[in-house]
Amino acid sequence: MITIDKFNFAGKKAFVRVDFNVPLDDKFNITDDTRIRAAMPTLKKILADGGSPIIASHLGRPKGVDPEFSLKHILAHVSKLLGVDVQFANDCVGKEAGAKAAALQPGEALLLENLRYHAEEEGKPRGLAKDAPEDVVAAAKKEMKAKQKDFAKELASYANVYVNDAFGTAHRAHASTAIIADSFDADHKMFGYLMQKEIDAVEKIMKDPARPFTAIIGGAKVSSKIDIIENLLGKVDNLIIGGGMAFTFEKANGGKIGNSLCEDDKLDVAKEIMAKAKEKGVKLVIASDAKVGDSFSNDAKSQFCNANAIPDGYMGLDIGPKGEKEFTDVIMASKTILWNGPVGVFEFDNFSQGSKVIAKAIADSTKNGAFSLVGGGDSVACVNKFGYADKVSYVSTGGGALLEFIEGKVLPGIKAIRGY
């Protein structure tokens, strides 16, 4: 498999799939350009070689052409960051897009309109009635798959080279993230710098971690993290459980959790996870105390108590000082750290201390030589909010893609390039 570093783009047109799905305010100003900046090294490499990047992305979840989700909103900012006047095609397929791609000169760049204006990008039929007969649904899906292949071929026809730099969409077998790669031979399709960094970071911790290896899994629900936890149990030395999901474990252990979030239908799952951790010699760490509130609010009346003895009318919203020390001690003794999910309602300042302490501990451990990977939207928001993003080893841009990669799944966007 060829790498972007070893490829000379001189005189080549490169179809570059990026993830420019950035947040916009009500006036269509970009409120966080992290994803755009992350793709700049790949795009600038192509331009510096004397190549021409044809930039493609989605934005939001449009159900057809919708000006609200137009990539025109980000065109000026992309041009500013890239240092060239990026051209724009009002569609990603069709005569105009084809003509502009064909006319592109070395050192010029073109941004295509939102890929998801077309149902063919995702390969899902639109407009089907919910109660449509099974044969009608099957026929529509078959027809869409054929259209999706044609859509991918048209996108591929613009370029000599395919570069996938959109890790955030690597878990989707979409036209521009996977199917398009079939139109290029092994020497003319590759990962961009960002995509390669993402893959390297995850594989570093999942395949050859320095030990002790600690995973911190937080968030609201056990159900959304079962597959991750199952996969990690065979790899980590320590598993820290935080956030709302911790109270499902507390209740499974016979604890009293008041009004805390709990998935009663997952109590058996929690028991199984605890049993497997013990069987595999994994140290399972749940905070022994909690900061609780009488409502889900920043202004809730609060107190500290044992996590397995929460008073009626109160709910756990953060870990307490004992939990902070328990988690910090484990993190500081670790050589590899994965953090996915906050350990409290960090959006409320009064219940953000636990997550802030965890972020600091990870940063301190990293400073001492540990390798740390922070991923998943809320964890990334945590390290950004508390100013530790540049003090950990790697902050992933992937949400669902990162989670599925950690779960051990084969991602279509990766398989399309390297075959596995």
MOJO-V71347 format. One record per residue. D_CENTER is the distance of its C-alpha to the mean C-alpha in whole Angstrom. Layout:
# MOJO-V71347
D_CENTER
D_CENTER
This chain:
# MOJO-V71347
24
25
23
22
24
27
27
30
29
32
33
30
28
24
22
19
16
13
11
13
12
13
15
18
21
24
26
23
22
19
18
15
15
13
11
15
16
13
15
18
19
19
21
23
24
25
27
29
30
32
29
28
24
24
20
18
16
15
15
15
16
20
22
24
26
25
26
23
20
22
21
24
23
21
23
25
23
21
25
26
23
24
27
29
30
27
29
27
28
28
27
25
27
31
34
33
29
31
34
32
30
33
35
32
34
33
31
30
27
26
23
23
23
20
19
19
22
23
23
23
19
18
21
22
25
26
29
30
31
30
33
33
35
33
35
34
31
31
33
30
27
30
31
27
26
29
28
24
26
28
26
24
27
28
25
26
29
28
28
29
25
22
19
15
13
10
8
5
8
9
10
12
16
16
19
18
15
17
21
22
22
25
27
26
28
26
28
26
23
20
17
16
16
13
12
14
13
10
12
15
13
12
15
17
16
16
19
21
21
23
25
25
21
20
17
16
15
15
15
17
18
18
18
14
14
17
16
14
17
19
18
18
21
22
21
21
24
23
21
20
20
19
19
20
20
23
25
25
26
29
30
30
32
35
33
34
31
33
31
27
24
25
24
28
27
25
28
29
25
25
28
27
24
27
30
27
26
30
31
28
29
26
27
25
25
25
26
30
30
29
29
30
31
33
30
27
27
27
31
32
34
33
34
33
34
34
30
33
35
34
37
37
35
33
29
27
24
24
25
29
30
31
27
26
29
28
24
25
28
25
23
26
27
24
23
20
17
14
13
10
12
15
18
20
20
19
19
23
25
27
25
22
24
23
19
21
23
20
18
22
23
19
21
24
23
21
25
27
25
22
19
16
12
10
7
5
7
10
10
9
12
14
15
15
18
20
20
18
15
18
19
17
16
13
10
7
5
2
2
5
5
5
7
9
10
11
13
15
14
15
12
15
13
14
17
19
19
20
22
20
